[in-house]
């Protein structure tokens, strides 16, 4: 049955190819790319094989050329990049001196012709920064960081620096929707009637421009589902958790432990603070994303760990005894779970050794904000990074210096 459906389509495609080939007067060039890895998107059409099988009867009038190996982009920037890679490779310089010298000679020719990027003075890390001054010094007082900033700095300091200083275009539509849902989730936790929350959601949604009515309705339904999922999680979790606070303000000072590190002030807001049956404090962070992180990644989640460090340090300067951290949870309200209401990712309570280890991470993150240089780190978030075109670690990136 499947063949009966595809046969007419193949016949029509074959006819169109033959018509196109018949228009050639003096020469005909047919090209295709074949992936060595078997990628379906790079598999040549079956008609190429038919053409190859027909070349025998035409003798040498239909030459066939097969090329294997890396495909080159026929553009000057790609050529410059290839030559620079050879020149800067110490292994090539040691083991292939002739190739190294040839690449350097070609780069010199291109530089003399004024080709951009060919001269070493234009290369990344060979130009002095526009300002050698750091963003802060010891006299500035404690370095203020939020737990989410610790996560950003742990992942990629350069992304944090660029976004922190104007690299974003402002809140994107996903962030706006997330903020709306976050606010209403807290309303649910505060005991506001469900009907009232739904009316508030509909009113708030009118101010979110999603481009079309059908998409807006679809996303509104998705937001309503998140509220339902959160409510289900809330009911299921009451068997083991007791609410201690909602939107709890964190203002925690971590004194410098040596002359080489700055004092750090952790400032933020915890979505929910719960207590487990042993009275320990559990940090709960609500997530509106569709894709939960792995269980292993949750165990090493910097944001949750920073909140646990803050809990262990007292979270505020009120003089109260520091409660014992009882772990952390990421609750994905966009991902229902039949047993728990919502999908959860857990971070176990941090013991003394873990607290010291994460304290080092927090101090390192705070020190990374100083500048003037910021490390670019390739990671899983690079695909969706809003400042990737300003990143020297990306092929599309450009050199960026602070001003």
C-alpha positions, -999 to 999 in steps of 0.1 A, spaced: 0 0 0 28 23 9 46 16 -25 13 23 -43 12 57 -28 48 67 -34 52 53 -69 33 81 -86 53 107 -67 86 91 -76 75 90 -113 67 127 -112 99 136 -95 119 115 -121 101 132 -149 109 167 -135 146 157 -132 148 144 -168 130 176 -181 156 197 -162 185 176 -176 171 179 -212 174 217 -210 213 215 -209 229 225 -243 267 220 -238 272 206 -203 253 193 -173 264 194 -137 244 173 -111 256 175 -75 247 158 -42 262 155 -7 265 122 10 270 120 47 295 94 59 275 91 92 243 81 73 224 112 81 191 110 63 191 147 56 223 143 36 214 112 16 216 117 -22 184 112 -42 180 77 -57 179 94 -91 216 101 -88 224 64 -89 202 61 -120 221 88 -137 254 72 -128 243 38 -142 234 55 -175 268 71 -180 284 40 -194 266 42 -227 278 78 -232 315 70 -228 336 100 -216 309 126 -224 294 122 -189 324 123 -165 316 114 -129 336 130 -100 333 117 -65 349 137 -36 352 126 -1 364 142 31 357 176 46 336 200 25 351 235 21 331 266 20 343 287 -9 344 320 10 373 342 22 363 341 59 364 303 58 398 302 41 412 327 66 398 306 95 414 274 80 448 291 75 447 306 110 439 272 125 470 257 108 493 286 118 481 285 155 484 247 158 516 238 176 514 202 164 515 214 128 544 237 135 564 208 150 555 179 127 545 197 94 568 227 92 563 231 54 525 231 57 528 256 86 551 279 66 528 277 36 498 287 56 516 316 71 528 328 37 492 326 23 479 346 54 506 372 48 494 375 11 458 379 22 467 404 49 487 425 23 456 425 1 435 439 30 415 407 37 398 411 71 410 388 98 441 377 80 465 400 100 475 388 135 466 422 149 430 414 142 430 380 160 412 374 192 433 378 223 460 398 205 442 431 210 445 449 243 412 454 262 397 488 260 400 492 298 421 473 323 400 484 352 380 457 371 343 460 377 349 463 415 377 463 440 380 455 477 368 489 488 335 484 470 323 461 498 307 427 496 301 413 461 263 410 457 252 378 438 219 360 435 216 322 434 206 324 398 237 345 390 259 319 407 244 294 383 251 316 353 287 324 364 293 287 370 281 279 335 296 307 315 310 340 330 311 357 296 274 351 290 266 366 324 288 397 317 272 404 284 237 399 295 242 418 327 255 448 308 229 452 280 235 421 259 198 411 260 170 427 241 150 427 273 126 401 287 116 376 260 81 363 257 90 330 275 103 350 305 71 371 306 49 340 305 70 324 332 67 355 354 29 355 350 26 318 359 50 323 388 29 351 403 -3 331 400 13 300 415 21 320 445 -15 332 446 -26 296 447 -2 290 476 -16 320 494 -51 305 494 -67 328 467 -98 312 453 -93 292 421 -120 311 402 -104 344 411 -70 332 400 -84 320 366 -100 354 360 -67 371 369 -48 348 345 -72 357 316 -68 394 324 -30 392 326 -29 371 294 -45 399 274 -13 419 279 10 392 266 14 396 228 19 361 213 13 372 177 -20 353 170 -52 345 187 -49 308 183 -14 307 197 -25 329 226 -54 306 234 -31 276 233 -6 291 256 -34 303 280 -46 267 282 -10 256 289 -7 282 317 -40 269 332 -26 234 331 5 246 350 -17 259 377 -36 226 379 -3 207 380 10 229 408 -23 224 428 -19 186 423 17 188 435 7 209 465 -19 184 476 5 154 472 35 170 489 15 179 521 21 144 533 58 152 538 62 190 536 48 219 557 48 254 543 72 277 561 71 307 537 63 319 502 85 344 483 110 343 512 136 371 510 172 360 512 199 385 524 229 366 536 265 378 542 293 354 537 325 370 552 358 366 533 377 336 546 411 349 534 427 380 519 424 365 485 386 363 483 359 389 486 330 390 510 298 379 493 262 389 499 237 364 487 205 382 477 174 366 463 139 353 468 130 317 474 97 306 457 87 284 486 103 274 519 91 241 534 99 220 564 103 183 563 91 159 591 125 164 609 120 202 609 147 209 584 143 236 558 136 225 522 141 250 494 116 247 466 121 265 432 92 264 407 101 259 371 79 266 341 101 251 314 90 219 296 123 199 299 134 189 334 171 185 340 185 151 348 185 137 384 223 139 385 223 175 373 198 184 401 222 170 427 248 195 415 224 224 408 242 257 417 210 277 424 196 252 449 230 247 465 235 284 470 201 286 487 211 258 510 243 276 518 223 307 526 199 286 548 229 271 567 243 306 572 210 320 586 198 337 554 195 371 572 213 392 598 185 389 624 207 369 648 185 339 647 201 304 648 207 290 614 183 262 606 195 229 592 192 226 554 169 198 544 177 198 506 162 214 476 136 207 450 129 218 415 92 215 407 83 215 370 47 227 368 47 222 330 54 185 335 26 166 353 34 134 373 8 109 382 22 101 416 37 134 427 14 159 409 44 175 391 78 163 380 104 169 407 142 170 408 157 166 442 190 179 457 199 161 490 207 181 521 242 194 521 265 182 549 294 202 562 318 191 535 293 199 508 286 233 523 324 241 522 326 229 486 297 250 475 310 279 495 342 277 474 320 277 442 301 308 454 333 326 462 347 317 428 315 329 411 317 363 429 354 366 420 345 359 383 324 391 382 354 413 387 368 413 352 381 428 331 384 394 314 355 369 314 359 333 304 337 319 276 327 283 283 311 260 258 281 243 273 247 228 266 230 262 267 251 276 238 224 268 212 199 291 229 223 317 241 211 353 232 247 366 230 264 338 211 273 361 182 295 380 206 312 349 219 347 340 206 341 304 214 315 302 187 321 301 149 296 330 145 312 349 174 333 381 174 358 396 198 343 416 227 362 438 251 348 458 280 346 495 277 
